Amino acid sequence: MIQKVRKAVFPVGGLGTRFLPATKAMPKEMLPVVDRPLIQYAVDEARAAGIEEFIFVTGRGKVIIEDHFDRSYELERVLSERGKTDVLNELEQNLPNTGSVAYIRQREPQGLGHAVWCAKRYVGEEPFAVILADDLILSEKACLAQMMETRDEMGGGNVLAAMEVPHEHTSRYGIISPGQDDGKKVEVTHLVEKPDPSVAPSNLAVIGRYILEPEIFDILEGQARGAGNEIQLTDAMSNMLGSSRFYGLRFEGTRFDCGDKIGFLHANVAFALNRQDIAQDFGNIIRSVAADL
Ligand code: G1P
């Protein structure tokens, strides 16, 4: 039997410079799409995929994330006095279980690979997931749950969320060299971080969801700096390819790049139109705005 994936790592140390001034004093992971912060969607997705332990790799200025996943007695008392039990229940449901959340500080931003390495002691010798909250995915079945199914089907191994992107955008992503491909699952033969379109091996990009075997930590330990002079997770995964299988999964769902203003605005529109409580009113507004364009 393959080992269950019980833990997820959330690298949340990034500065969010593309959203200044909004992110000057507030973590970018707390930016709301409709009324939920990005990091809440990431945690919800992990829970929907059966994750039991949540490891946040944070940095300075990110303590609000810890407060978000904690009780707020004052707020709860006021809500309770006002009889707002539905809101209270929702707040309760958003919380991971006591004792299931850990926070680690990454002292200097040294890249995604370094952020993941920081979680080594908490993950230990078991497979784990990584979720980048910037990549928000609207889907019927949680993207990470789809990836877990792929891992089960393949009898284990590493699984990456994958998606075709416009060829001219390869320099924004980790790019997969595809091997055997059934249209949904694709064998990864090589990986390269942010290649120029002129040298990119394909336009199949890695999106911010990973299921990884713990061997990645040993490789990250000695990983040289790569693109942007940072320790890249993509480089470490590429170095692991000789000893461990990697698959890309073209997941079902729509991905929004919430690290980018346009992607973030698009996500807000799409998620609002997907919400029963506001879809109709908001749809009317969108139609009237569009008519005036
Ligand atoms: C990171 C990864 C990259 C991946 C991307 C997905 O890049 O390094 O391989 O394709 O996330 O969003 P970043 O967006 O942090 O520069």
Boltz pocket constraint, residues with backbone or C-beta under 6 A from the ligand:
constraints:
  - pocket:
      binder: B
      contacts: [[A, 112], [A, 132], [A, 135], [A, 172], [A, 173], [A, 174], [A, 175], [A, 193], [A, 194], [A, 205], [A, 206], [A, 207], [A, 208], [A, 233], [A, 234], [A, 259]]
      max_distance: 6.0
